[in-house]
Amino acid sequence: MGQGTKSRGATARDKRSYDASGRRRRAEERRAAVIDAAASVFAAQGFDGTTIADIATAAGVSVPYFQKFGTKADLFVLAIERVTVGPQQRTVDRARDELETTAMNLTRDEFLTSIATLTTEWNERSYGMWRAWANTDDPELRARWEAQMADIRAEWARYLAFFDDRGWWRADVPRDEQVAAVWLLTMAETYERMKVVAGLSSDEYTAWLRRAMVAVLVGPESG
């Protein structure tokens, strides 16, 4: 009798635990869907041209729902982080770490092709949000943008220096110039000019980016 009561109690607790888990999952899915909707609206209308009401309409939620996200700028940062991470939850840093791990087994040409391919993947997913970030007049986001650009350039400097001992990079061009050129070539704005404005396909953009990086980093004699 006691065992039966315990069993029924355990079953009730299991059901409550299952229900709570299901609610958390649904809440997380809803939150992700709202952030995805925010990213889509921000990319289409820009940060300054987007209101919380616009996002609420697109996401099918009420305006008060957004209180949990903080300011509109906070929501924008969450949205750009999500589109940069992507559907496979692979961050840019993680992708580069994976490339560095395998780089010792890659030829120089394979390595440059991998960089170009990864850059295309990141930009296809997020260029609209980066454009919105670059063009905002919001002082908080402008400060974050400038800091992010400095971080990206510094990251490229560290990343390229990692391969100095391979003897891959040309020595007749200053390293600062090479870093600045790669930073410019891989930017979302450059992607938009080449693919959206000039009309290159994804494959054509990837091939162009690879050739451009060869010219900057290797030189015409080895390209």
Z-matrix of the N, CA and C atoms (Angstrom, degrees):
N
C 1 1.462
C 2 1.531 1 109.58
N 3 1.361 2 113.81 1 -49.67
C 4 1.462 3 117.24 2 178.26
C 5 1.504 4 112.18 3 -61.79
N 6 1.344 5 114.84 4 -39.31
C 7 1.459 6 118.40 5 179.98
C 8 1.522 7 110.81 6 -64.35
N 9 1.331 8 116.08 7 -37.76
C 10 1.466 9 119.16 8 179.29
C 11 1.510 10 111.11 9 -65.06
N 12 1.320 11 117.69 10 -41.33
C 13 1.461 12 121.51 11 178.38
C 14 1.521 13 110.08 12 -62.66
N 15 1.314 14 117.12 13 -42.96
C 16 1.464 15 121.35 14 178.65
C 17 1.514 16 111.15 15 -61.93
N 18 1.329 17 114.97 16 -39.65
C 19 1.460 18 119.23 17 -179.39
C 20 1.517 19 110.89 18 -65.24
N 21 1.357 20 115.72 19 -42.60
C 22 1.456 21 118.25 20 178.87
C 23 1.526 22 110.83 21 -65.21
N 24 1.352 23 115.95 22 -37.95
C 25 1.457 24 119.53 23 178.42
C 26 1.510 25 111.78 24 -65.13
N 27 1.345 26 115.94 25 -41.58
C 28 1.467 27 119.79 26 178.49
C 29 1.515 28 110.33 27 -63.17
N 30 1.326 29 116.32 28 -40.53
C 31 1.463 30 119.94 29 179.23
C 32 1.519 31 110.88 30 -62.17
N 33 1.326 32 117.47 31 -41.70
C 34 1.464 33 120.90 32 178.90
C 35 1.522 34 111.00 33 -63.97
N 36 1.362 35 115.32 34 -42.45
C 37 1.467 36 118.17 35 178.29
C 38 1.521 37 111.04 36 -64.01
N 39 1.336 38 116.52 37 -40.74
C 40 1.465 39 120.24 38 178.58
C 41 1.517 40 110.37 39 -60.87
N 42 1.338 41 116.18 40 -41.11
C 43 1.464 42 120.14 41 -179.00
C 44 1.522 43 110.85 42 -65.62
N 45 1.375 44 115.11 43 -42.70
C 46 1.467 45 118.15 44 178.09
C 47 1.519 46 110.71 45 -63.22
N 48 1.353 47 116.43 46 -41.19
C 49 1.461 48 120.27 47 178.37
C 50 1.530 49 110.95 48 -62.80
N 51 1.344 50 115.73 49 -41.47
C 52 1.461 51 120.22 50 179.06
C 53 1.518 52 110.73 51 -64.41
N 54 1.338 53 116.07 52 -42.77
C 55 1.460 54 119.95 53 179.78
C 56 1.523 55 111.16 54 -63.48
N 57 1.344 56 116.33 55 -42.24
C 58 1.467 57 120.25 56 179.39
C 59 1.523 58 110.43 57 -64.22
N 60 1.343 59 116.16 58 -41.57
C 61 1.458 60 120.14 59 178.46
C 62 1.524 61 110.62 60 -62.78
N 63 1.330 62 115.58 61 -41.38
C 64 1.456 63 119.77 62 179.32
C 65 1.518 64 111.75 63 -64.97
N 66 1.328 65 116.67 64 -39.13
C 67 1.467 66 119.92 65 178.18
C 68 1.522 67 111.20 66 -65.51
N 69 1.333 68 116.25 67 -41.38
C 70 1.473 69 119.29 68 178.41
C 71 1.524 70 110.82 69 -62.86
N 72 1.336 71 115.22 70 -42.26
C 73 1.460 72 118.50 71 -179.85
C 74 1.525 73 111.16 72 -63.45
N 75 1.331 74 116.12 73 -43.83
C 76 1.460 75 119.69 74 179.48
C 77 1.528 76 111.09 75 -65.18
N 78 1.341 77 115.65 76 -37.67
C 79 1.464 78 119.24 77 178.29
C 80 1.527 79 110.83 78 -65.34
N 81 1.334 80 116.74 79 -40.57
C 82 1.466 81 120.81 80 178.52
C 83 1.525 82 110.95 81 -66.29
N 84 1.338 83 116.09 82 -40.43
C 85 1.458 84 120.05 83 178.46
C 86 1.525 85 111.19 84 -64.55
N 87 1.332 86 115.52 85 -40.81
C 88 1.461 87 119.75 86 178.40
C 89 1.521 88 110.30 87 -64.52
N 90 1.324 89 116.59 88 -44.45
C 91 1.462 90 120.63 89 179.24
C 92 1.526 91 110.67 90 -59.76
N 93 1.338 92 116.64 91 -44.80
C 94 1.467 93 120.43 92 179.18
C 95 1.523 94 110.76 93 -62.13
N 96 1.341 95 116.69 94 -40.59
C 97 1.466 96 120.47 95 -179.95
C 98 1.525 97 110.56 96 -65.16
N 99 1.327 98 117.12 97 -37.90
C 100 1.464 99 120.66 98 178.87
C 101 1.526 100 110.68 99 -66.70
N 102 1.339 101 116.68 100 -42.00
C 103 1.467 102 119.64 101 178.50
C 104 1.526 103 110.36 102 -65.66
N 105 1.331 104 117.59 103 -38.62
C 106 1.465 105 120.73 104 175.66
C 107 1.523 106 110.68 105 -60.86
N 108 1.327 107 116.51 106 -42.94
C 109 1.464 108 120.14 107 178.49
C 110 1.517 109 110.87 108 -63.77
N 111 1.334 110 116.30 109 -40.17
C 112 1.462 111 120.17 110 177.81
C 113 1.524 112 111.00 111 -61.57
N 114 1.330 113 116.71 112 -43.46
C 115 1.467 114 120.64 113 179.15
C 116 1.526 115 110.71 114 -60.67
N 117 1.323 116 116.60 115 -42.02
C 118 1.462 117 120.51 116 -179.37
C 119 1.529 118 111.33 117 -63.95
N 120 1.333 119 116.79 118 -43.41
C 121 1.462 120 120.46 119 -179.15
C 122 1.526 121 110.89 120 -70.12
N 123 1.326 122 117.17 121 -44.21
C 124 1.461 123 120.32 122 177.98
C 125 1.529 124 110.96 123 -58.91
N 126 1.334 125 116.82 124 -43.31
C 127 1.467 126 120.54 125 -178.62
C 128 1.519 127 111.08 126 -64.57
N 129 1.318 128 117.03 127 -36.13
C 130 1.470 129 120.74 128 -177.73
C 131 1.519 130 112.78 129 -79.90
N 132 1.332 131 117.38 130 -36.79
C 133 1.462 132 120.94 131 -171.64
C 134 1.521 133 114.33 132 -111.95
N 135 1.329 134 116.92 133 -7.65
C 136 1.452 135 119.99 134 -175.04
C 137 1.512 136 110.89 135 81.17
N 138 1.334 137 115.73 136 162.44
C 139 1.461 138 118.72 137 -179.55
C 140 1.523 139 111.20 138 -67.94
N 141 1.333 140 116.60 139 -46.74
C 142 1.455 141 120.04 140 -175.41
C 143 1.528 142 111.95 141 -68.12
N 144 1.325 143 117.54 142 -29.54
C 145 1.455 144 120.86 143 -178.03
C 146 1.510 145 114.56 144 -88.72
N 147 1.324 146 117.13 145 3.06
C 148 1.467 147 121.94 146 -177.70
C 149 1.518 148 110.63 147 -108.79
N 150 1.317 149 116.52 148 136.35
C 151 1.456 150 121.80 149 173.58
C 152 1.525 151 109.40 150 -110.29
N 153 1.311 152 115.21 151 160.74
C 154 1.471 153 119.48 152 175.24
C 155 1.520 154 109.98 153 -60.75
N 156 1.328 155 117.04 154 -34.91
C 157 1.471 156 120.27 155 177.68
C 158 1.524 157 110.83 156 -62.18
N 159 1.340 158 117.64 157 -37.54
C 160 1.473 159 120.60 158 177.01
C 161 1.527 160 110.33 159 -60.26
N 162 1.313 161 115.42 160 -45.63
C 163 1.469 162 120.02 161 -178.09
C 164 1.526 163 110.33 162 -68.52
N 165 1.336 164 116.26 163 -40.72
C 166 1.462 165 119.88 164 178.73
C 167 1.523 166 110.74 165 -59.20
N 168 1.330 167 116.67 166 -41.70
C 169 1.466 168 120.30 167 178.33
C 170 1.518 169 110.89 168 -63.96
N 171 1.325 170 116.45 169 -45.23
C 172 1.466 171 120.31 170 -179.06
C 173 1.529 172 111.58 171 -65.24
N 174 1.339 173 116.46 172 -35.38
C 175 1.462 174 120.70 173 -176.62
C 176 1.522 175 113.11 174 -87.89
N 177 1.331 176 116.48 175 -13.76
C 178 1.457 177 119.71 176 -179.00
C 179 1.519 178 113.52 177 72.70
N 180 1.340 179 116.77 178 34.55
C 181 1.466 180 121.35 179 177.77
C 182 1.523 181 108.60 180 -128.05
N 183 1.332 182 116.52 181 172.03
C 184 1.452 183 120.89 182 179.62
C 185 1.526 184 110.52 183 -85.20
N 186 1.308 185 116.32 184 157.28
C 187 1.462 186 120.71 185 177.92
C 188 1.529 187 111.94 186 -60.13
N 189 1.340 188 120.05 187 -42.42
C 190 1.474 189 119.40 188 178.46
C 191 1.530 190 114.33 189 -58.12
N 192 1.329 191 117.54 190 -23.61
C 193 1.462 192 120.77 191 178.58
C 194 1.533 193 110.91 192 -57.12
N 195 1.318 194 117.24 193 -28.81
C 196 1.461 195 121.41 194 -174.01
C 197 1.524 196 113.18 195 -78.93
N 198 1.316 197 117.82 196 -5.80
C 199 1.459 198 119.73 197 178.60
C 200 1.521 199 111.44 198 -59.22
N 201 1.328 200 116.98 199 -32.01
C 202 1.463 201 120.61 200 -178.05
C 203 1.531 202 112.67 201 -69.84
N 204 1.337 203 117.47 202 -14.85
C 205 1.458 204 120.55 203 -179.00
C 206 1.527 205 112.51 204 -90.74
N 207 1.320 206 118.31 205 -10.58
C 208 1.453 207 120.94 206 -176.40
C 209 1.516 208 111.45 207 89.03
N 210 1.326 209 116.62 208 -139.93
C 211 1.459 210 120.83 209 -179.23
C 212 1.526 211 111.04 210 -79.09
N 213 1.327 212 115.25 211 170.31
C 214 1.458 213 119.43 212 175.63
C 215 1.528 214 110.48 213 -62.17
N 216 1.323 215 115.99 214 -35.88
C 217 1.469 216 119.96 215 177.50
C 218 1.532 217 111.16 216 -64.29
N 219 1.336 218 116.25 217 -39.68
C 220 1.469 219 119.81 218 177.06
C 221 1.527 220 110.72 219 -61.86
N 222 1.332 221 116.25 220 -41.87
C 223 1.463 222 120.71 221 178.51
C 224 1.527 223 110.39 222 -64.50
N 225 1.322 224 116.83 223 -38.88
C 226 1.464 225 120.35 224 178.64
C 227 1.525 226 110.81 225 -61.60
N 228 1.325 227 116.31 226 -44.01
C 229 1.471 228 119.95 227 179.85
C 230 1.523 229 110.26 228 -62.70
N 231 1.321 230 117.95 229 -42.44
C 232 1.467 231 120.68 230 176.29
C 233 1.524 232 110.68 231 -59.81
N 234 1.333 233 116.27 232 -40.55
C 235 1.460 234 120.35 233 -177.67
C 236 1.525 235 111.67 234 -68.07
N 237 1.327 236 117.23 235 -42.16
C 238 1.469 237 118.47 236 -178.99
C 239 1.525 238 110.60 237 -71.50
N 240 1.331 239 117.30 238 -32.27
C 241 1.463 240 119.33 239 174.83
C 242 1.523 241 110.21 240 -63.97
N 243 1.321 242 116.74 241 -39.00
C 244 1.464 243 120.02 242 -178.50
C 245 1.527 244 111.65 243 -67.80
N 246 1.340 245 117.65 244 -43.95
C 247 1.461 246 118.18 245 -178.68
C 248 1.522 247 111.10 246 -72.22
N 249 1.339 248 117.51 247 -26.59
C 250 1.461 249 119.96 248 176.86
C 251 1.521 250 110.76 249 -73.01
N 252 1.328 251 116.02 250 -39.64
C 253 1.467 252 120.21 251 177.13
C 254 1.520 253 110.22 252 -65.72
N 255 1.317 254 117.64 253 -47.31
C 256 1.458 255 121.21 254 177.04
C 257 1.511 256 113.88 255 85.32
N 258 1.335 257 115.64 256 175.48
C 259 1.466 258 120.98 257 -173.69
C 260 1.523 259 114.64 258 -65.84
N 261 1.327 260 117.17 259 -25.07
C 262 1.456 261 119.49 260 179.83
C 263 1.531 262 112.24 261 -90.42
N 264 1.358 263 116.27 262 6.15
C 265 1.458 264 120.73 263 179.69
C 266 1.525 265 111.24 264 58.02
N 267 1.325 266 117.27 265 37.28
C 268 1.461 267 120.48 266 178.95
C 269 1.519 268 108.49 267 -108.43
N 270 1.319 269 116.95 268 114.28
C 271 1.447 270 120.06 269 -178.86
C 272 1.529 271 109.97 270 -77.26
N 273 1.334 272 114.71 271 164.03
C 274 1.456 273 120.05 272 176.79
C 275 1.529 274 110.22 273 -60.05
N 276 1.334 275 116.37 274 -44.95
C 277 1.468 276 119.76 275 179.91
C 278 1.526 277 111.08 276 -60.36
N 279 1.325 278 116.56 277 -42.60
C 280 1.461 279 119.78 278 -178.79
C 281 1.526 280 110.53 279 -65.91
N 282 1.332 281 116.56 280 -40.40
C 283 1.461 282 119.82 281 179.01
C 284 1.522 283 110.51 282 -63.18
N 285 1.320 284 117.12 283 -40.66
C 286 1.460 285 120.18 284 178.94
C 287 1.526 286 110.74 285 -69.37
N 288 1.320 287 116.93 286 -37.03
C 289 1.462 288 119.59 287 176.19
C 290 1.527 289 110.52 288 -61.00
N 291 1.334 290 115.71 289 -41.39
C 292 1.465 291 119.93 290 178.33
C 293 1.521 292 110.41 291 -62.98
N 294 1.337 293 116.30 292 -40.00
C 295 1.457 294 119.91 293 179.87
C 296 1.525 295 110.88 294 -67.31
N 297 1.326 296 116.63 295 -41.52
C 298 1.460 297 119.79 296 178.20
C 299 1.527 298 111.06 297 -62.84
N 300 1.327 299 116.31 298 -37.48
C 301 1.460 300 120.43 299 -179.51
C 302 1.518 301 111.76 300 -62.78
N 303 1.328 302 115.92 301 -36.69
C 304 1.466 303 120.08 302 -177.72
C 305 1.522 304 113.11 303 -95.41
N 306 1.342 305 116.98 304 -4.87
C 307 1.460 306 120.16 305 -172.38
C 308 1.520 307 113.19 306 -60.64
N 309 1.325 308 116.56 307 -33.34
C 310 1.450 309 119.02 308 -177.61
C 311 1.523 310 111.89 309 -64.22
N 312 1.322 311 116.72 310 -19.71
C 313 1.461 312 120.68 311 178.61
C 314 1.527 313 112.86 312 -99.85
N 315 1.336 314 116.45 313 4.32
C 316 1.457 315 120.81 314 -178.90
C 317 1.523 316 110.20 315 -105.27
N 318 1.317 317 116.01 316 147.87
C 319 1.456 318 119.55 317 169.04
C 320 1.522 319 108.10 318 -76.42
N 321 1.320 320 115.65 319 167.42
C 322 1.460 321 119.17 320 178.51
C 323 1.527 322 111.05 321 -58.70
N 324 1.327 323 117.37 322 -44.21
C 325 1.457 324 120.30 323 -178.50
C 326 1.524 325 111.51 324 -65.26
N 327 1.336 326 117.21 325 -38.22
C 328 1.463 327 120.44 326 177.23
C 329 1.526 328 110.90 327 -65.72
N 330 1.324 329 116.03 328 -37.79
C 331 1.456 330 120.11 329 179.46
C 332 1.525 331 111.11 330 -64.89
N 333 1.326 332 117.29 331 -46.12
C 334 1.465 333 120.82 332 179.53
C 335 1.524 334 111.29 333 -65.04
N 336 1.326 335 116.39 334 -37.08
C 337 1.462 336 119.68 335 176.15
C 338 1.523 337 110.65 336 -63.39
N 339 1.331 338 117.25 337 -39.28
C 340 1.460 339 120.89 338 178.98
C 341 1.522 340 111.27 339 -64.44
N 342 1.337 341 117.50 340 -42.49
C 343 1.457 342 120.72 341 177.81
C 344 1.531 343 110.45 342 -60.72
N 345 1.334 344 116.30 343 -46.21
C 346 1.462 345 120.45 344 -178.62
C 347 1.526 346 110.88 345 -62.58
N 348 1.321 347 116.84 346 -41.06
C 349 1.467 348 121.02 347 -179.69
C 350 1.520 349 111.26 348 -65.86
N 351 1.329 350 117.28 349 -44.74
C 352 1.464 351 120.98 350 178.67
C 353 1.521 352 111.24 351 -63.81
N 354 1.336 353 117.05 352 -40.08
C 355 1.462 354 120.44 353 179.69
C 356 1.521 355 110.67 354 -63.25
N 357 1.327 356 117.21 355 -41.06
C 358 1.464 357 120.31 356 176.79
C 359 1.518 358 110.56 357 -60.46
N 360 1.313 359 116.55 358 -44.57
C 361 1.465 360 121.39 359 179.89
C 362 1.518 361 111.29 360 -60.03
N 363 1.326 362 117.94 361 -46.75
C 364 1.469 363 121.35 362 -179.14
C 365 1.528 364 110.56 363 -64.36
N 366 1.341 365 116.57 364 -45.42
C 367 1.458 366 119.49 365 -175.37
C 368 1.526 367 112.77 366 -69.88
N 369 1.314 368 117.23 367 -36.16
C 370 1.466 369 119.38 368 177.72
C 371 1.518 370 110.99 369 -59.05
N 372 1.311 371 115.90 370 -35.34
C 373 1.445 372 121.70 371 -175.72
C 374 1.524 373 112.58 372 -80.62
N 375 1.325 374 117.46 373 -29.74
C 376 1.460 375 118.28 374 -164.63
C 377 1.527 376 116.42 375 -132.89
N 378 1.338 377 119.01 376 2.58
C 379 1.466 378 118.16 377 -171.59
C 380 1.524 379 112.82 378 -61.94
N 381 1.336 380 117.94 379 -33.96
C 382 1.455 381 120.43 380 179.90
C 383 1.516 382 112.67 381 -62.85
N 384 1.329 383 115.78 382 -39.18
C 385 1.456 384 120.15 383 178.29
C 386 1.526 385 111.54 384 -69.94
N 387 1.326 386 116.99 385 -39.68
C 388 1.463 387 119.47 386 177.71
C 389 1.525 388 110.51 387 -65.20
N 390 1.330 389 117.50 388 -37.23
C 391 1.467 390 120.54 389 176.59
C 392 1.524 391 109.98 390 -62.60
N 393 1.338 392 116.43 391 -44.31
C 394 1.463 393 120.15 392 178.83
C 395 1.525 394 110.81 393 -61.23
N 396 1.331 395 116.26 394 -39.92
C 397 1.468 396 120.57 395 179.76
C 398 1.525 397 110.82 396 -66.19
N 399 1.326 398 116.53 397 -42.58
C 400 1.464 399 120.43 398 -177.21
C 401 1.528 400 111.92 399 -66.18
N 402 1.321 401 117.43 400 -27.42
C 403 1.462 402 121.11 401 -172.39
C 404 1.523 403 114.33 402 -102.19
N 405 1.320 404 118.48 403 3.90
C 406 1.452 405 119.36 404 -178.04
C 407 1.523 406 112.26 405 -75.86
N 408 1.324 407 115.01 406 151.18
C 409 1.465 408 121.38 407 173.57
C 410 1.524 409 111.95 408 -100.18
N 411 1.334 410 116.69 409 -0.94
C 412 1.453 411 120.44 410 -179.77
C 413 1.527 412 109.57 411 -65.73
N 414 1.335 413 119.18 412 121.83
C 415 1.474 414 120.56 413 -174.67
C 416 1.522 415 113.59 414 -62.22
N 417 1.330 416 117.37 415 -35.99
C 418 1.462 417 119.97 416 179.85
C 419 1.521 418 110.80 417 -65.06
N 420 1.330 419 116.28 418 -46.76
C 421 1.462 420 119.42 419 -179.83
C 422 1.520 421 111.84 420 -71.32
N 423 1.334 422 118.08 421 -33.05
C 424 1.469 423 119.90 422 177.19
C 425 1.525 424 109.86 423 -62.14
N 426 1.322 425 116.37 424 -42.39
C 427 1.472 426 119.61 425 179.17
C 428 1.525 427 110.09 426 -63.87
N 429 1.335 428 116.45 427 -41.41
C 430 1.467 429 119.84 428 178.03
C 431 1.528 430 110.68 429 -65.30
N 432 1.334 431 117.07 430 -37.13
C 433 1.465 432 121.51 431 179.55
C 434 1.526 433 110.57 432 -63.31
N 435 1.327 434 116.61 433 -48.01
C 436 1.458 435 120.21 434 -178.69
C 437 1.527 436 110.98 435 -62.36
N 438 1.311 437 116.35 436 -40.15
C 439 1.466 438 119.78 437 177.59
C 440 1.525 439 110.76 438 -65.64
N 441 1.337 440 116.97 439 -39.44
C 442 1.459 441 120.85 440 179.84
C 443 1.526 442 111.32 441 -65.53
N 444 1.333 443 117.32 442 -41.06
C 445 1.463 444 120.37 443 178.80
C 446 1.534 445 110.92 444 -63.25
N 447 1.327 446 116.11 445 -40.87
C 448 1.465 447 119.27 446 177.26
C 449 1.522 448 110.84 447 -64.13
N 450 1.324 449 116.41 448 -39.77
C 451 1.470 450 120.52 449 179.19
C 452 1.527 451 110.65 450 -64.42
N 453 1.324 452 117.36 451 -41.19
C 454 1.458 453 120.59 452 -178.01
C 455 1.529 454 110.58 453 -66.16
N 456 1.309 455 116.98 454 -42.69
C 457 1.471 456 119.41 455 177.96
C 458 1.525 457 110.74 456 -62.89
N 459 1.316 458 116.40 457 -42.96
C 460 1.468 459 119.86 458 178.31
C 461 1.519 460 110.46 459 -63.82
N 462 1.314 461 116.83 460 -36.91
C 463 1.457 462 120.73 461 178.83
C 464 1.525 463 111.01 462 -65.29
N 465 1.325 464 116.52 463 -42.37
C 466 1.469 465 119.10 464 177.33
C 467 1.528 466 110.76 465 -63.13
N 468 1.323 467 117.38 466 -38.36
C 469 1.469 468 120.00 467 178.27
C 470 1.527 469 110.51 468 -60.92
N 471 1.330 470 116.44 469 -44.97
C 472 1.465 471 120.06 470 178.41
C 473 1.525 472 110.99 471 -65.95
N 474 1.306 473 115.04 472 -39.68
C 475 1.456 474 120.02 473 -175.76
C 476 1.519 475 111.62 474 -66.47
N 477 1.332 476 116.97 475 -45.06
C 478 1.457 477 120.52 476 -179.89
C 479 1.530 478 111.32 477 -70.26
N 480 1.335 479 116.47 478 -35.61
C 481 1.462 480 119.16 479 -179.73
C 482 1.525 481 111.67 480 -65.76
N 483 1.321 482 116.59 481 -24.39
C 484 1.461 483 121.29 482 179.38
C 485 1.528 484 111.37 483 -58.59
N 486 1.334 485 116.43 484 -24.79
C 487 1.464 486 120.67 485 -174.93
C 488 1.527 487 113.60 486 -107.56
N 489 1.326 488 115.95 487 14.57
C 490 1.461 489 119.19 488 179.07
C 491 1.519 490 111.94 489 -57.81
N 492 1.337 491 116.11 490 -39.29
C 493 1.461 492 119.04 491 -175.25
C 494 1.520 493 112.77 492 -70.83
N 495 1.325 494 116.75 493 -10.59
C 496 1.465 495 119.17 494 176.13
C 497 1.523 496 112.35 495 -81.25
N 498 1.329 497 116.20 496 -14.91
C 499 1.459 498 119.83 497 -178.61
C 500 1.509 499 113.34 498 69.61
N 501 1.326 500 117.41 499 26.96
C 502 1.464 501 120.90 500 -175.74
C 503 1.524 502 113.31 501 -83.23
N 504 1.344 503 117.57 502 -30.44
C 505 1.461 504 119.02 503 -169.50
C 506 1.536 505 110.81 504 -91.06
N 507 1.314 506 115.95 505 142.47
C 508 1.461 507 121.23 506 179.13
C 509 1.531 508 109.62 507 -63.92
N 510 1.331 509 115.30 508 147.38
C 511 1.463 510 119.78 509 -175.00
C 512 1.521 511 112.90 510 -103.30
N 513 1.349 512 116.75 511 -2.73
C 514 1.464 513 119.17 512 -175.06
C 515 1.527 514 112.79 513 -93.54
N 516 1.307 515 117.58 514 3.07
C 517 1.467 516 122.42 515 177.69
C 518 1.522 517 107.83 516 -122.11
N 519 1.339 518 118.56 517 133.37
C 520 1.471 519 120.00 518 -179.90
C 521 1.524 520 111.82 519 -57.85
N 522 1.325 521 115.42 520 141.58
C 523 1.460 522 119.91 521 -177.97
C 524 1.529 523 111.71 522 -59.65
N 525 1.340 524 117.79 523 -39.94
C 526 1.464 525 119.84 524 179.51
C 527 1.527 526 110.90 525 -59.45
N 528 1.313 527 116.46 526 -37.64
C 529 1.464 528 120.43 527 178.64
C 530 1.528 529 110.75 528 -68.01
N 531 1.322 530 116.49 529 -40.79
C 532 1.460 531 120.13 530 178.24
C 533 1.535 532 111.06 531 -62.36
N 534 1.327 533 115.45 532 -45.38
C 535 1.467 534 120.02 533 -179.84
C 536 1.522 535 110.20 534 -61.98
N 537 1.336 536 116.97 535 -46.20
C 538 1.461 537 120.39 536 -179.57
C 539 1.528 538 111.10 537 -62.09
N 540 1.338 539 116.36 538 -38.49
C 541 1.468 540 119.92 539 -179.58
C 542 1.527 541 111.73 540 -67.15
N 543 1.342 542 117.00 541 -43.29
C 544 1.469 543 120.03 542 178.47
C 545 1.521 544 109.95 543 -64.95
N 546 1.305 545 117.20 544 -41.41
C 547 1.469 546 121.94 545 176.31
C 548 1.522 547 110.69 546 -56.63
N 549 1.341 548 116.15 547 -45.95
C 550 1.460 549 120.42 548 180.00
C 551 1.529 550 111.57 549 -67.09
N 552 1.323 551 117.14 550 -43.20
C 553 1.462 552 121.22 551 -177.72
C 554 1.521 553 112.20 552 -63.11
N 555 1.324 554 116.57 553 -35.29
C 556 1.464 555 120.03 554 -173.92
C 557 1.527 556 113.17 555 -92.86
N 558 1.318 557 118.26 556 -2.05
C 559 1.457 558 120.99 557 -178.00
C 560 1.520 559 111.90 558 -65.65
N 561 1.327 560 115.00 559 153.18
C 562 1.463 561 120.73 560 178.54
C 563 1.519 562 111.29 561 -61.96
N 564 1.339 563 117.36 562 -35.54
C 565 1.467 564 120.01 563 179.02
C 566 1.521 565 111.53 564 -62.45
N 567 1.341 566 116.43 565 -39.35
C 568 1.465 567 119.98 566 178.20
C 569 1.523 568 110.29 567 -66.81
N 570 1.322 569 116.12 568 -41.65
C 571 1.470 570 120.44 569 175.83
C 572 1.524 571 110.74 570 -56.53
N 573 1.319 572 116.47 571 -45.68
C 574 1.465 573 119.86 572 -178.32
C 575 1.527 574 111.39 573 -63.63
N 576 1.336 575 116.44 574 -41.39
C 577 1.475 576 119.09 575 179.38
C 578 1.529 577 111.19 576 -62.96
N 579 1.314 578 115.91 577 -43.05
C 580 1.462 579 119.60 578 -175.00
C 581 1.527 580 112.81 579 -77.50
N 582 1.314 581 116.63 580 -41.18
C 583 1.466 582 119.38 581 -173.36
C 584 1.523 583 112.66 582 -92.86
N 585 1.318 584 116.93 583 -46.99
C 586 1.465 585 120.08 584 -176.10
C 587 1.518 586 111.55 585 -82.02
N 588 1.332 587 116.94 586 -47.42
C 589 1.467 588 120.41 587 -177.11
C 590 1.529 589 111.37 588 -79.81
N 591 1.341 590 116.90 589 -51.13
C 592 1.472 591 119.95 590 -178.11
C 593 1.521 592 112.60 591 -78.54
N 594 1.321 593 117.75 592 -18.92
C 595 1.463 594 120.77 593 173.80
C 596 1.517 595 115.92 594 87.18
N 597 1.336 596 118.08 595 18.05
C 598 1.464 597 119.24 596 176.92
C 599 1.532 598 109.95 597 -68.09
N 600 1.313 599 115.87 598 147.09
C 601 1.465 600 119.91 599 172.49
C 602 1.530 601 108.04 600 -76.07
N 603 1.324 602 116.10 601 170.70
C 604 1.466 603 119.78 602 178.21
C 605 1.524 604 111.06 603 -59.69
N 606 1.329 605 116.47 604 -43.32
C 607 1.469 606 120.05 605 179.42
C 608 1.524 607 111.11 606 -64.83
N 609 1.330 608 116.44 607 -39.66
C 610 1.470 609 119.88 608 179.65
C 611 1.526 610 110.72 609 -67.23
N 612 1.322 611 116.65 610 -40.35
C 613 1.466 612 119.59 611 177.51
C 614 1.523 613 110.86 612 -63.15
N 615 1.331 614 116.99 613 -43.91
C 616 1.465 615 120.78 614 179.54
C 617 1.526 616 110.82 615 -60.60
N 618 1.327 617 116.20 616 -43.49
C 619 1.465 618 120.37 617 179.68
C 620 1.529 619 110.91 618 -65.69
N 621 1.332 620 116.44 619 -41.91
C 622 1.469 621 120.07 620 177.93
C 623 1.518 622 110.92 621 -61.72
N 624 1.345 623 116.21 622 -46.06
C 625 1.462 624 120.45 623 -178.63
C 626 1.521 625 110.72 624 -61.65
N 627 1.311 626 117.32 625 -40.65
C 628 1.461 627 120.30 626 179.01
C 629 1.529 628 110.38 627 -63.23
N 630 1.326 629 117.54 628 -45.95
C 631 1.479 630 120.69 629 179.61
C 632 1.524 631 110.54 630 -62.01
N 633 1.327 632 116.96 631 -40.72
C 634 1.460 633 120.67 632 -179.25
C 635 1.529 634 110.84 633 -65.07
N 636 1.331 635 116.81 634 -40.19
C 637 1.461 636 119.33 635 179.29
C 638 1.526 637 111.32 636 -70.27
N 639 1.326 638 117.12 637 -34.72
C 640 1.462 639 119.75 638 174.55
C 641 1.525 640 109.80 639 -59.83
N 642 1.334 641 117.37 640 -45.20
C 643 1.462 642 121.25 641 -178.59
C 644 1.523 643 111.02 642 -62.19
N 645 1.332 644 117.07 643 -40.23
C 646 1.459 645 121.71 644 -177.53
C 647 1.525 646 111.96 645 -75.12
N 648 1.317 647 116.51 646 -43.66
C 649 1.458 648 120.85 647 -169.75
C 650 1.535 649 114.13 648 -95.96
N 651 1.320 650 115.57 649 -30.20
C 652 1.478 651 119.66 650 -174.08
C 653 1.510 652 111.57 651 -108.18
N 654 1.325 653 116.32 652 -44.83
C 655 1.449 654 120.76 653 -179.00
C 656 1.510 655 112.41 654 104.13
N 657 1.324 656 117.01 655 156.85
C 658 1.470 657 121.23 656 -175.07
C 659 1.516 658 113.37 657 -63.23
N 660 1.328 659 117.03 658 -26.88
C 661 1.472 660 118.13 659 -176.36
C 662 1.524 661 111.99 660 -68.47
N 663 1.361 662 117.77 661 -21.32
C 664 1.449 663 120.31 662 -179.44
C 665 1.515 664 112.52 663 -115.07
N 666 1.327 665 118.55 664 -1.32
C 667 1.448 666 121.59 665 -174.56
C 668 1.483 667 113.83 666 -73.28
